[in-house]
Amino acid sequence: MQDPNSAQQCRQKVREIAGQLLASGQVDGVLGLCEQHGSIGPCLFQDGDDLTSLVLEPKYNLADICKLIQARFPDSRLGVVVRGCDERALIEMAKREQVNLDGLTLIGLACTEAQAVECRCQHPYPRQIDAGGKVEGVAPTVDGNVRKLVEQSFDERLTFWHHEFSKCIKCYGCRNACPVCICDECILEDALWVQPGVVPPDYASFQMIRAYHISDKCVGCGECEAACPMDIPLTRLYALIRETVKELFDYEAGADVAEPSPLATTLEEAPILEVGGGEVG
């Protein structure tokens, strides 16, 4: 019996589905990874293209590429090869009107058990699995390094993060690799909050601001840590933040496009109240 989770089986299944979507005219193109001349990068496959070059590794910032294509071609119909974290990122982007899910046909790819463990992923599969087999997710706190942090005192955790963030060279790799960093003007480049030319930056005004900004939309893809040249264990921080958001608000980023973020409010929805009880503005 063939293993549905084998890399070869998954590649073949995704290629077959992509070919069917293109041949039927259901989509104008399929966004995936292409291997050519020993290099791998994102590619938009069209009808008639050689799909044997379509591969499934490594992960990449798929959601941002979808945003760029749809911004340029708003009426395009795209097939998109998605893992669980890719789908969650697209859902979060759709909530913020960055992508149009109606223009996307998702080809669901389940991650392997090893990949789930590596990313500490609780949901290592999309809602519809077209290739691969569903494996059990991994609670972030099962990881020994994360559990150790949870068991430490506040002062011990503060010392740990102070040491780790002292390695930051402010390359912005974590921000640039993140599929849900969508601000047109990044506060991390605002001199009012982050002093220019200072390395390492004060972590309270850099790492903590970034952590807060994505606390309600982090999908646990791990791209921030993968992009960090200083090996700062960012996935541990964001795993704990996602757990806290879930505990406080019973909310998981990327779970449901119709579920608004508990942190997304406006003054019209929640006006600031004066100390006397009257509304301001």
C-alpha positions in Angstrom: 0.0 0.0 0.0 1.3 3.4 -0.9 1.7 6.1 1.7 -0.5 9.0 1.0 1.8 11.2 3.0 4.9 10.4 0.9 6.5 13.4 -0.9 6.2 11.7 -4.3 2.5 10.8 -3.8 1.7 14.3 -2.7 3.6 16.0 -5.6 1.8 13.7 -8.1 -1.6 14.4 -6.6 -1.1 18.2 -6.6 0.1 18.1 -10.2 -2.9 16.1 -11.3 -5.4 18.5 -9.6 -3.5 21.6 -11.0 -3.6 20.1 -14.5 -7.3 19.4 -14.2 -8.1 22.9 -13.0 -6.1 24.4 -15.8 -7.4 22.1 -18.6 -11.1 22.7 -17.6 -10.6 26.5 -17.6 -11.8 26.7 -14.0 -8.7 28.8 -13.2 -6.5 31.1 -15.2 -3.4 29.9 -13.4 -2.1 27.8 -10.5 0.2 29.4 -8.0 2.8 27.0 -6.6 6.5 26.3 -6.5 8.6 25.6 -9.6 12.0 23.9 -9.7 14.2 24.9 -12.6 17.9 24.8 -13.1 18.5 23.6 -9.5 16.5 26.6 -8.0 13.0 26.7 -6.5 10.7 29.7 -6.5 7.1 30.8 -6.8 5.6 30.3 -10.2 2.2 30.9 -11.9 1.5 27.8 -14.0 -0.8 28.2 -16.9 -2.5 25.7 -19.2 0.1 23.9 -21.3 2.9 24.4 -18.9 5.0 21.5 -17.8 3.7 20.6 -14.4 6.5 18.1 -13.6 8.4 21.1 -12.4 5.8 21.8 -9.7 7.2 21.0 -6.2 5.9 21.4 -2.7 8.9 22.5 -0.7 9.9 24.9 0.9 7.2 27.0 2.5 7.0 30.6 1.3 5.0 33.8 1.7 2.1 32.7 -0.5 -0.6 35.0 0.9 1.4 38.1 0.0 1.9 36.9 -3.6 -1.8 36.3 -3.9 -2.4 39.8 -2.7 0.0 41.2 -5.4 -1.6 39.2 -8.2 -5.2 40.1 -7.2 -4.3 43.8 -6.9 -3.0 43.8 -10.5 -5.5 41.4 -11.9 -8.7 41.7 -9.7 -10.8 39.4 -11.9 -8.2 36.6 -12.1 -9.2 33.1 -11.0 -6.3 31.4 -9.2 -5.6 27.9 -8.1 -3.4 28.0 -5.0 -1.5 25.1 -3.4 -2.0 25.7 0.4 -0.9 24.2 3.6 -2.8 24.8 6.8 -0.9 27.9 7.7 -1.2 29.2 4.2 -5.0 28.9 4.3 -5.1 30.6 7.7 -3.0 33.5 6.4 -5.3 33.9 3.5 -8.3 34.0 5.8 -6.7 36.7 8.0 -5.8 38.7 4.9 -9.4 38.3 3.6 -10.7 39.7 6.9 -8.7 42.8 6.3 -9.7 43.0 2.6 -6.2 42.2 1.4 -7.2 39.2 -0.7 -10.4 37.9 -2.3 -11.1 34.3 -1.3 -13.8 34.1 -4.0 -11.2 34.4 -6.6 -9.1 31.5 -5.2 -9.5 27.7 -5.6 -7.5 26.0 -2.9 -5.6 22.8 -3.4 -5.1 21.6 0.1 -1.8 20.0 1.2 -1.5 18.3 4.6 1.8 18.6 6.4 3.7 15.5 7.7 4.0 14.7 11.4 7.6 15.8 11.3 6.6 19.2 9.8 3.9 19.6 12.5 6.4 19.0 15.2 9.0 21.3 13.7 6.5 24.2 13.6 4.7 23.3 16.8 1.5 23.4 14.7 -1.8 22.6 16.2 -3.6 22.4 12.8 -1.0 21.1 10.2 -3.6 20.8 7.5 -6.1 22.9 5.6 -9.9 22.4 5.9 -10.0 20.4 2.7 -7.1 18.0 2.2 -6.4 17.1 -1.4 -2.9 15.7 -1.0 -1.4 14.0 2.0 -3.0 12.6 5.1 -4.3 14.3 8.2 -1.9 14.0 11.2 -2.4 15.1 14.8 -1.5 18.6 15.6 1.0 19.6 18.3 0.1 21.9 21.1 2.8 24.6 21.4 3.3 23.9 25.1 4.3 20.3 24.4 7.6 21.6 23.1 10.2 21.3 25.8 11.6 24.8 25.2 8.2 26.4 25.3 7.2 24.4 28.4 10.4 25.5 30.1 9.5 29.1 29.6 6.0 28.6 31.0 7.4 27.1 34.1 9.9 29.9 34.7 9.3 32.9 36.9 8.6 36.3 35.3 12.1 37.5 36.1 13.6 34.4 34.5 11.6 34.8 31.3 12.5 38.5 31.2 16.2 37.6 31.5 15.8 35.0 28.7 14.1 37.3 26.3 16.4 40.2 27.1 19.4 38.0 26.1 17.7 36.7 22.9 16.6 40.1 21.7 20.0 41.6 22.4 21.1 39.6 19.3 18.7 41.5 17.0 20.4 43.4 14.2 17.1 45.1 13.1 17.2 43.5 9.6 13.4 43.4 9.5 13.6 39.8 8.2 10.9 38.7 10.6 8.5 41.4 9.4 9.3 40.9 5.8 8.8 37.1 5.9 5.5 37.4 7.8 2.4 36.7 5.7 0.1 38.8 7.9 2.2 41.9 8.3 0.1 44.1 6.0 0.5 47.7 7.2 1.2 50.2 4.4 3.3 52.3 6.9 5.2 50.2 9.5 5.4 51.6 13.0 8.7 49.8 13.4 10.1 52.3 10.9 8.7 55.3 12.8 11.4 57.2 14.7 8.8 58.0 17.3 8.7 54.4 18.4 12.0 52.8 17.1 15.1 54.9 17.3 16.9 54.9 13.9 20.5 53.6 13.7 20.4 51.8 17.1 21.3 48.1 17.1 20.1 46.1 18.9 16.9 48.1 19.1 15.2 48.4 22.5 13.2 45.2 22.5 10.3 46.9 24.4 9.8 49.2 21.4 10.6 46.8 18.6 9.9 43.1 19.4 7.1 43.8 21.8 5.4 46.2 19.4 5.6 43.7 16.6 4.4 40.9 18.9 1.3 43.0 19.8 0.6 43.9 16.2 0.4 40.3 15.1 -1.0 38.8 18.3 -4.5 38.4 16.8 -3.4 37.2 13.4 -0.3 35.1 13.9 -1.0 31.8 12.1 2.0 29.9 13.4 3.8 29.5 10.1 7.3 29.9 11.7 8.6 32.1 8.8 9.7 34.8 11.2 12.2 32.5 13.0 13.2 30.9 9.7 14.1 34.3 8.3 16.0 35.5 11.4 19.8 35.4 10.7 20.5 35.6 14.5 18.4 32.5 15.4 16.2 34.3 17.8 13.5 31.8 18.9 10.6 33.8 17.8 8.2 30.9 17.3 8.4 30.3 21.1 7.2 33.8 21.8 4.4 33.7 19.3 3.3 30.2 20.3 2.8 31.6 23.9 1.0 34.7 22.5 -1.4 32.6 20.5 -2.1 30.5 23.5 -2.9 33.6 25.6 -5.2 35.1 22.9 -7.1 31.8 22.8 -7.4 31.6 26.6 -8.5 35.3 26.9 -10.8 35.6 23.9 -11.5 32.0 22.7 -10.1 33.1 19.4 -7.8 31.5 16.9 -6.3 33.4 14.0 -7.3 32.0 10.6 -10.0 29.7 11.9 -13.1 31.4 10.4 -13.2 34.3 7.9 -16.5 35.5 9.4 -15.1 35.7 13.0 -13.7 39.2 13.6 -10.6 39.7 15.7 -11.3 40.5 19.3 -8.6 43.3 19.0 -10.1 44.9 15.9 -12.2 47.8 17.2 -13.1 51.3 16.2 -14.2 54.3 18.2 -17.6 54.0 16.6 -18.0 50.4 17.9 -16.4 51.1 21.3 -16.2 54.8 22.1 -13.8 55.9 24.7 -15.6 56.7 27.9 -14.8 59.7 30.2 -14.3 59.1 33.9 -17.8 60.3 34.5 -19.3 57.8 32.2 -19.9 60.1 29.3 -18.7 59.3 25.8 -15.8 61.2 24.3 -16.1 62.4 20.7 
